[in-house]
Every structure is written in structure tokens, then in C-alpha cells.
Amino acid sequence: MVEVFKTNVQKKAQSKMLLCILSEAFPSFKINFDLSDCDKVLRVEGDNVKSLRIMILVKEYGFNCEILLDEQQNNGEAENRPDNYRGD
């Protein structure tokens, strides 16, 4: 399973620090950042990825972290909403 997160990590030094922390917490996962992406993407690959734990850990170090839904998932959600959906 691969989970992709949108972050606000800007600098390579910040990503390296987080990679060390995340790799220690989740040694069996393959973890990397793509800071060239506009969403400053964090990718985590492994069996049974603990998305909530990852987001909490990243946020504990002062960074934003949320699951990045792909366009297919976003489009599917909109298509499955009733016509009178107001978002509340």
C-alpha cells in the first residue's frame, strides 16, 4: 500500500530530519519526500500504513500533513454525491 500526504515541508534539512524520525518509528516502510512537487509530497509505502500515526508524528514537529487524494478519488466523491449535497 502507498499513502501520499500533502505537507508544508520546504527545506531538504527538514525532510531529512522527518525521514529519520519516521524511519525510526516505521522501520519496515519505504518513506520519501518530493519537495519539487507543489504539495511537498510525503510518500509512505508498506504493509498496513498507519496514516493517522504518521500525520500526528509529522504535526508534532510543527508541520502540516494530510492525506492527498488523487484526482480519481476526488472525482468519484463528487459523482457519488446527491444533487442537493451542500457539504455540511
Rosetta blueprint (number, residue, H / E / L):
1 M L
2 V E
3 E E
4 V E
5 F E
6 K E
7 T E
8 N L
9 V L
10 Q L
11 K L
12 K H
13 A H
14 Q H
15 S H
16 K H
17 M H
18 L H
19 L H
20 C H
21 I H
22 L H
23 S H
24 E H
25 A H
26 F L
27 P L
28 S L
29 F L
30 K E
31 I E
32 N E
33 F E
34 D E
35 L L
36 S L
37 D L
38 C L
39 D L
40 K L
41 V E
42 L E
43 R E
44 V E
45 E E
46 G L
47 D L
48 N L
49 V L
50 K L
51 S H
52 L H
53 R H
54 I H
55 M H
56 I H
57 L H
58 V H
59 K H
60 E H
61 Y L
62 G L
63 F L
64 N L
65 C E
66 E E
67 I E
68 L L
69 L L
70 D L
71 E H
72 Q H
73 Q H
74 N H
75 N H
76 G H
77 E H
78 A H
79 E H
80 N L
81 R L
82 P L
83 D L
84 N L
85 Y L
86 R L
87 G L
88 D L
